[in-house]
Each structure stands twice: as C-alpha cells, then as structure tokens.
C-alpha cells in the first residue's frame, strides 16, 4: 500500500481523535474543532475510493490532502507565531508546534505523492497517444 494511502487512513482517524484530546470541551473556536473532523472524513472517503479502485479515487485523494494542507498551513503558522506559553490543551506551545509540524510535513509529502500518482497515468496515456499519431 502506498504511503499517501496509508497516511490517509491513519490521519483520517487520528486527526479527529487528536483534536478531541487537545480541546476536550473547549468550544471557543468551533471552526478550529470541526475542521479536523471534516479533513478526517475527506481523507477516509478518498482513501476508501482509492482502495476500491474507483476512477475518481486518486483525484479525491489529492483534493482531501489539499484541503488538509490548506487548513494546516494557517493552524501551524498561527501556533508558531503564538506568544502563549501553553496551548488550550495545557501542553507547552513548542510541543504543539512540533506535533502540528510533523502532521503538516506528512500531509505535504502525501499531497505531492498523490499528485504524482494521479499525473503518471496521464503521462503514459499521452505517450501512447503520441505514438499512435
């Protein structure tokens, strides 16, 4: 199984769980709470589509990783720029920065691999079309 597919299953489950552990019942910013559930759901839906070899699966996986990368960009850099010594979770801010940084790195790598995997069949198809012409 490819890295980006395994990571989609893993992060699709882990993101909502980590967010619940982090915020518990702190709903001050509900958008910050719900976004991980949306991204996790998209990753799981896309991973399932790829596993079932549905034609739209690879494109869904790219879209799901792109949504997560977009969301993590703001979240990660806001955490980096935060002057607070501790996060809402009670953990040191630097600990949360490191965790978000690792998640962001995985998401960026998985997005790149998903794009490459989606583009490869087209490249082969374009070569075959040119050869036939």
Residue frames as a rotation matrix with the C-alpha (Angstrom) as fourth column:
UNK 1
0.585 0.811 0.000 0.00
0.811 -0.585 0.000 0.00
0.000 0.000 -1.000 0.00
UNK 2
-0.047 -0.601 0.798 1.33
0.557 -0.679 -0.478 3.43
0.829 0.422 0.366 -0.94
UNK 3
-0.785 -0.382 -0.487 2.41
0.614 -0.379 -0.692 5.92
0.079 -0.843 0.533 1.73
UNK 4
-0.888 0.427 0.171 -0.21
-0.411 -0.904 0.120 8.53
0.205 0.036 0.978 0.82
UNK 5
-0.012 0.908 -0.418 -3.00
-0.300 0.396 0.868 5.95
0.954 0.136 0.268 1.07
UNK 6
-0.084 -0.091 -0.992 -1.83
0.797 0.592 -0.121 4.52
0.599 -0.801 0.022 4.41
UNK 7
-0.926 -0.313 -0.213 -1.36
0.378 -0.748 -0.546 8.04
0.012 -0.586 0.810 5.75
UNK 8
-0.575 0.788 0.220 -4.89
-0.501 -0.552 0.667 8.98
0.647 0.273 0.712 4.62
UNK 9
0.275 0.654 -0.704 -6.38
0.247 0.660 0.710 6.13
0.929 -0.369 0.020 6.63
UNK 10
-0.257 -0.482 -0.837 -4.15
0.913 0.162 -0.374 6.88
0.316 -0.861 0.399 9.62
UNK 11
-0.985 -0.157 -0.068 -4.65
0.170 -0.937 -0.304 10.63
-0.016 -0.311 0.950 9.67
UNK 12
-0.410 0.908 0.089 -8.32
-0.255 -0.208 0.945 10.32
0.876 0.365 0.316 8.78
UNK 13
0.427 0.499 -0.754 -8.81
0.551 0.518 0.655 8.53
0.717 -0.695 -0.054 12.10
UNK 14
-0.233 -0.666 -0.708 -6.12
0.965 -0.067 -0.254 10.31
0.122 -0.743 0.659 14.12
UNK 15
-0.772 -0.149 0.617 -6.96
0.215 -0.976 0.033 13.94
0.597 0.159 0.786 13.35
UNK 16
0.194 0.894 0.403 -10.42
-0.274 -0.345 0.898 13.99
0.942 -0.285 0.178 14.97
UNK 17
0.634 0.011 -0.773 -9.13
0.625 0.581 0.521 11.96
0.455 -0.814 0.362 17.93
UNK 18
-0.432 -0.879 -0.200 -6.17
0.869 -0.346 -0.354 14.27
0.242 -0.327 0.913 18.48
UNK 19
-0.580 0.264 0.771 -8.43
-0.069 -0.959 0.276 17.32
0.812 0.107 0.574 18.30
UNK 20
0.583 0.808 -0.083 -10.82
-0.042 0.132 0.990 15.90
0.811 -0.574 0.110 20.89
UNK 21
0.381 -0.530 -0.757 -7.88
0.901 0.395 0.178 15.07
0.205 -0.750 0.629 23.16
UNK 22
-0.638 -0.707 0.306 -6.45
0.654 -0.706 -0.271 18.54
0.407 0.027 0.913 22.62
UNK 23
-0.657 0.404 0.637 -9.54
-0.301 -0.915 0.270 20.69
0.691 -0.014 0.723 23.13
UNK 24
-0.882 0.400 -0.248 -11.77
0.453 0.575 -0.682 18.38
-0.131 -0.714 -0.688 25.16
UNK 25
0.093 0.995 0.025 -14.86
0.986 -0.088 -0.143 20.52
-0.140 0.038 -0.989 25.78
UNK 26
-0.326 -0.277 -0.904 -13.32
0.200 -0.955 0.221 23.88
-0.924 -0.109 0.366 24.84
UNK 27
0.063 0.471 0.880 -15.58
0.973 0.166 -0.158 25.14
-0.220 0.866 -0.448 22.05
UNK 28
0.062 -0.078 -0.995 -14.33
0.193 -0.977 0.089 28.75
-0.979 -0.197 -0.046 21.98
UNK 29
-0.320 -0.162 -0.933 -13.40
-0.857 -0.370 0.359 28.38
-0.403 0.915 -0.020 18.31
UNK 30
0.371 0.588 0.719 -15.79
-0.242 0.809 -0.537 25.78
-0.897 0.025 0.442 16.94
UNK 31
0.870 -0.084 -0.485 -14.29
-0.485 0.029 -0.874 26.13
0.087 0.996 -0.015 13.44
UNK 32
-0.130 -0.992 -0.003 -10.94
-0.936 0.123 -0.330 25.01
0.328 -0.040 -0.944 14.83
UNK 33
-0.335 0.110 0.936 -12.62
-0.583 0.756 -0.297 22.00
-0.740 -0.645 -0.189 16.38
UNK 34
0.568 0.757 0.323 -14.71
-0.185 0.500 -0.846 20.89
-0.802 0.420 0.424 13.41
UNK 35
0.487 -0.371 -0.790 -12.11
-0.873 -0.242 -0.424 21.30
-0.034 0.897 -0.442 10.65
UNK 36
-0.622 -0.762 0.181 -10.22
-0.761 0.643 0.091 18.19
-0.186 -0.081 -0.979 11.75
UNK 37
-0.206 0.648 0.733 -13.41
-0.001 0.750 -0.662 16.14
-0.978 -0.137 -0.154 11.55
UNK 38
0.770 0.470 -0.431 -14.07
-0.375 -0.213 -0.902 17.42
-0.516 0.857 0.012 8.02
UNK 39
0.098 -0.829 -0.551 -10.50
-0.988 -0.014 -0.155 16.78
0.121 0.560 -0.820 6.87
UNK 40
-0.669 -0.330 0.666 -10.50
-0.511 0.855 -0.090 13.34
-0.540 -0.401 -0.740 8.52
UNK 41
0.229 0.859 0.457 -13.77
-0.015 0.473 -0.881 12.43
-0.973 0.194 0.121 6.83
UNK 42
0.740 -0.001 -0.672 -12.50
-0.644 -0.287 -0.709 13.56
-0.192 0.958 -0.213 3.44
UNK 43
-0.321 -0.938 -0.130 -9.29
-0.947 0.317 0.052 11.56
-0.008 0.140 -0.990 3.86
UNK 44
-0.550 0.164 0.819 -11.19
-0.213 0.921 -0.327 8.41
-0.807 -0.354 -0.472 4.82
UNK 45
0.576 0.817 0.003 -13.69
-0.137 0.100 -0.985 8.82
-0.806 0.567 0.170 1.97
UNK 46
0.543 -0.445 -0.712 -10.90
-0.839 -0.255 -0.481 9.37
0.033 0.859 -0.511 -0.56
UNK 47
-0.547 -0.787 0.285 -8.78
-0.803 0.589 0.085 6.51
-0.235 -0.182 -0.955 0.80
UNK 48
-0.163 0.590 0.791 -11.74
-0.047 0.796 -0.603 4.16
-0.985 -0.136 -0.102 0.54
UNK 49
0.801 0.463 -0.380 -12.38
-0.347 -0.157 -0.925 5.27
-0.488 0.872 0.035 -3.04
UNK 50
0.077 -0.861 -0.503 -8.73
-0.985 0.011 -0.170 4.60
0.152 0.509 -0.847 -3.96
UNK 51
-0.632 -0.326 0.703 -8.79
-0.547 0.830 -0.106 1.20
-0.550 -0.451 -0.703 -2.19
UNK 52
0.171 0.800 0.575 -11.90
0.125 0.561 -0.818 0.25
-0.977 0.211 -0.004 -4.17
UNK 53
-0.696 -0.597 0.399 -10.13
0.484 0.019 0.875 1.37
-0.530 0.802 0.275 -7.36
UNK 54
0.501 0.866 0.001 -12.85
0.663 -0.383 -0.643 3.85
-0.557 0.323 -0.765 -8.21
UNK 55
0.170 -0.470 0.866 -11.82
0.903 -0.277 -0.327 6.03
0.394 0.838 0.377 -11.17
UNK 56
0.549 0.096 0.830 -12.31
-0.017 -0.992 0.126 9.25
0.835 -0.084 -0.543 -9.19
UNK 57
0.843 -0.155 -0.516 -10.38
0.534 0.358 0.766 7.92
0.066 -0.921 0.384 -6.17
UNK 58
-0.136 -0.990 -0.049 -6.95
0.990 -0.134 -0.044 9.40
0.037 -0.054 0.998 -6.95
UNK 59
-0.383 0.064 0.922 -8.41
0.260 -0.950 0.174 12.84
0.886 0.306 0.347 -7.62
UNK 60
0.725 0.680 0.112 -10.41
0.025 -0.188 0.982 12.67
0.689 -0.709 -0.153 -4.37
UNK 61
0.542 -0.602 -0.586 -7.21
0.839 0.341 0.425 11.78
-0.056 -0.722 0.690 -2.51
UNK 62
-0.522 -0.702 0.483 -5.42
0.738 -0.656 -0.156 14.81
0.427 0.275 0.861 -3.98
UNK 63
-0.006 0.616 0.788 -8.36
-0.038 -0.787 0.615 17.02
0.999 -0.026 0.029 -3.03
UNK 64
0.862 0.351 -0.365 -8.50
0.306 0.215 0.928 15.64
0.404 -0.911 0.078 0.53
UNK 65
0.101 -0.904 -0.415 -4.78
0.989 0.045 0.143 16.16
-0.110 -0.425 0.898 1.08
UNK 66
-0.534 -0.276 0.799 -5.03
0.503 -0.863 0.038 19.66
0.680 0.423 0.600 -0.40
UNK 67
0.488 0.770 0.412 -7.86
-0.011 -0.466 0.885 20.57
0.873 -0.436 -0.219 1.98
UNK 68
0.795 -0.227 -0.562 -5.81
0.606 0.304 0.735 19.31
0.004 -0.925 0.379 4.92
UNK 69
-0.263 -0.959 0.103 -2.67
0.960 -0.271 -0.067 21.14
0.092 0.081 0.992 3.78
UNK 70
-0.249 0.249 0.936 -4.62
0.225 -0.925 0.306 24.36
0.942 0.287 0.174 3.41
UNK 71
0.777 0.620 0.113 -6.08
-0.006 -0.171 0.985 24.02
0.630 -0.766 -0.129 6.89
UNK 72
0.625 -0.599 -0.500 -2.81
0.773 0.389 0.501 23.02
-0.106 -0.700 0.706 8.50
UNK 73
-0.196 -0.705 0.682 -0.98
0.707 -0.583 -0.400 25.97
0.680 0.403 0.612 6.94
UNK 74
0.108 0.328 0.938 -2.92
-0.286 -0.894 0.346 28.51
0.952 -0.305 -0.003 8.98
UNK 75
0.946 0.316 -0.068 -3.07
-0.053 0.361 0.931 26.33
0.319 -0.877 0.359 12.06
UNK 76
0.442 -0.860 -0.257 0.64
0.886 0.463 -0.027 25.55
0.143 -0.216 0.966 12.07
UNK 77
-0.400 -0.682 0.612 1.87
0.586 -0.704 -0.401 29.09
0.704 0.199 0.681 11.45
UNK 78
0.401 0.572 0.716 -0.61
-0.326 -0.641 0.695 30.59
0.856 -0.512 -0.070 13.90
UNK 79
0.952 -0.074 -0.298 0.77
0.291 0.527 0.799 28.20
0.098 -0.847 0.523 16.53
UNK 80
0.052 -0.996 0.072 4.35
0.949 0.027 -0.315 29.15
0.312 0.085 0.946 15.60
UNK 81
-0.425 -0.209 0.881 3.57
0.210 -0.969 -0.129 32.87
0.881 0.130 0.456 15.91
UNK 82
0.655 0.750 -0.088 1.56
0.228 -0.085 0.970 32.45
0.720 -0.655 -0.227 19.11
UNK 83
-0.209 -0.736 0.644 3.09
-0.482 -0.496 -0.723 34.21
0.851 -0.462 -0.251 22.05
UNK 84
0.682 0.552 0.480 1.32
-0.689 0.265 0.674 31.94
0.245 -0.791 0.561 24.53
UNK 85
-0.405 -0.856 0.321 3.47
-0.913 0.393 -0.106 29.66
-0.035 -0.336 -0.941 26.62
UNK 86
-0.774 0.210 0.597 0.81
0.029 0.954 -0.298 26.93
-0.632 -0.213 -0.745 26.65
UNK 87
-0.837 0.521 -0.168 -1.80
-0.149 0.077 0.986 25.65
0.527 0.850 0.013 24.22
UNK 88
-0.008 0.940 0.342 -5.50
-0.904 -0.153 0.399 25.18
0.427 -0.306 0.851 25.00
UNK 89
0.475 0.132 -0.870 -4.60
-0.038 0.991 0.129 21.54
0.879 -0.028 0.475 25.68
UNK 90
0.949 -0.228 0.219 -2.29
-0.245 -0.095 0.965 22.52
-0.199 -0.969 -0.146 28.54
UNK 91
0.510 -0.808 0.295 0.78
0.839 0.543 0.039 21.33
-0.191 0.228 0.955 26.62
UNK 92
-0.139 -0.667 -0.732 3.72
0.209 -0.743 0.636 23.62
-0.968 -0.065 0.242 26.05
UNK 93
0.637 0.418 -0.648 3.30
-0.445 -0.486 -0.752 25.64
-0.629 0.768 -0.124 22.86
UNK 94
-0.227 -0.819 -0.528 6.53
-0.955 0.081 0.285 24.21
-0.191 0.569 -0.800 21.40
UNK 95
-0.709 0.045 0.704 5.20
-0.043 0.993 -0.106 20.66
-0.704 -0.105 -0.702 21.86
UNK 96
0.354 0.920 0.167 2.08
0.264 0.073 -0.962 21.53
-0.897 0.385 -0.217 19.89
UNK 97
0.443 -0.295 -0.847 4.19
-0.792 -0.571 -0.216 23.25
-0.420 0.766 -0.487 17.21
UNK 98
-0.651 -0.758 0.031 6.27
-0.676 0.599 0.429 20.09
-0.344 0.259 -0.903 16.81
UNK 99
-0.436 0.574 0.693 3.20
0.310 0.819 -0.483 17.85
-0.845 0.004 -0.535 16.58
UNK 100
0.643 0.710 -0.289 1.48
0.015 -0.388 -0.921 20.12
-0.766 0.588 -0.260 14.06
UNK 101
0.121 -0.700 -0.703 4.74
-0.905 -0.369 0.212 20.44
-0.408 0.611 -0.678 12.13
UNK 102
-0.803 -0.393 0.448 5.05
-0.241 0.902 0.358 16.67
-0.545 0.180 -0.819 11.81
UNK 103
-0.002 0.892 0.452 1.41
0.495 0.393 -0.775 16.35
-0.869 0.222 -0.442 10.72
UNK 104
0.653 0.208 -0.729 1.90
-0.382 -0.740 -0.553 19.17
-0.654 0.640 -0.404 8.21
UNK 105
-0.358 -0.868 -0.344 5.05
-0.828 0.125 0.546 17.53
-0.432 0.480 -0.764 6.81
UNK 106
-0.677 0.194 0.710 3.24
0.249 0.968 -0.027 14.21
-0.692 0.159 -0.704 6.36
UNK 107
0.391 0.920 -0.013 0.33
0.357 -0.165 -0.919 16.00
-0.848 0.355 -0.393 4.66
UNK 108
0.410 -0.305 -0.860 2.64
-0.718 -0.690 -0.097 17.87
-0.563 0.657 -0.502 2.27
UNK 109
-0.718 -0.694 0.061 4.54
-0.544 0.614 0.572 14.72
-0.434 0.377 -0.818 1.31
UNK 110
-0.454 0.627 0.633 1.29
0.476 0.771 -0.423 12.79
-0.754 0.109 -0.648 0.86
UNK 111
0.575 0.636 -0.514 -0.14
-0.074 -0.585 -0.807 15.60
-0.815 0.502 -0.289 -1.29
UNK 112
-0.021 -0.683 -0.730 2.94
-0.909 -0.291 0.299 15.57
-0.417 0.670 -0.615 -3.51
UNK 113
-0.876 -0.311 0.370 2.88
-0.191 0.926 0.327 11.79
-0.444 0.216 -0.870 -3.86
UNK 114
-0.064 0.942 0.330 -0.86
0.449 0.323 -0.833 11.83
-0.891 0.095 -0.444 -4.60
UNK 115
0.545 0.199 -0.815 -0.42
-0.502 -0.700 -0.507 14.44
-0.672 0.685 -0.281 -7.31
UNK 116
-0.444 -0.805 -0.393 2.44
-0.840 0.223 0.494 12.46
-0.311 0.550 -0.776 -8.83
UNK 117
-0.772 0.200 0.604 0.41
0.177 0.979 -0.099 9.23
-0.611 0.030 -0.791 -8.76
UNK 118
0.320 0.946 -0.060 -2.54
0.276 -0.153 -0.949 10.98
-0.907 0.287 -0.309 -10.38
UNK 119
0.431 -0.214 -0.877 -0.37
-0.722 -0.665 -0.192 12.53
-0.542 0.716 -0.441 -13.09
UNK 120
-0.546 -0.780 0.307 1.51
-0.451 0.582 0.677 9.33
-0.706 0.231 -0.669 -14.02
UNK 121
-0.158 0.499 0.852 -1.30
0.596 0.736 -0.320 7.56
-0.787 0.458 -0.414 -15.89
UNK 122
0.822 0.457 -0.340 -1.92
0.060 -0.662 -0.747 10.69
-0.567 0.594 -0.571 -17.94
UNK 123
0.091 -0.878 -0.470 1.74
-0.799 -0.346 0.491 10.83
-0.594 0.331 -0.734 -18.91
UNK 124
-0.665 -0.284 0.690 1.64
0.048 0.907 0.419 7.22
-0.745 0.312 -0.590 -20.08
UNK 125
0.251 0.866 0.433 -1.61
0.654 0.178 -0.735 7.85
-0.713 0.468 -0.522 -21.90
UNK 126
0.717 -0.042 -0.696 -0.20
-0.372 -0.867 -0.331 10.95
-0.590 0.497 -0.637 -23.60
UNK 127
-0.396 -0.913 -0.098 2.87
-0.653 0.205 0.729 8.98
-0.646 0.352 -0.677 -24.76
UNK 128
-0.505 0.275 0.818 0.66
0.459 0.888 -0.015 6.24
-0.731 0.368 -0.575 -26.18
UNK 129
0.623 0.777 -0.093 -1.49
0.382 -0.406 -0.830 8.81
-0.683 0.481 -0.549 -27.97
UNK 130
0.380 -0.574 -0.726 1.56
-0.721 -0.675 0.156 10.46
-0.579 0.464 -0.670 -29.50
UNK 131
-0.638 -0.658 0.401 2.95
-0.307 0.694 0.651 7.07
-0.706 0.292 -0.645 -30.60
UNK 132
-0.116 0.694 0.711 -0.33
0.657 0.591 -0.469 6.24
-0.745 0.412 -0.524 -32.34
UNK 133
0.650 0.464 -0.601 -0.42
-0.009 -0.787 -0.617 9.54
-0.759 0.406 -0.508 -34.21
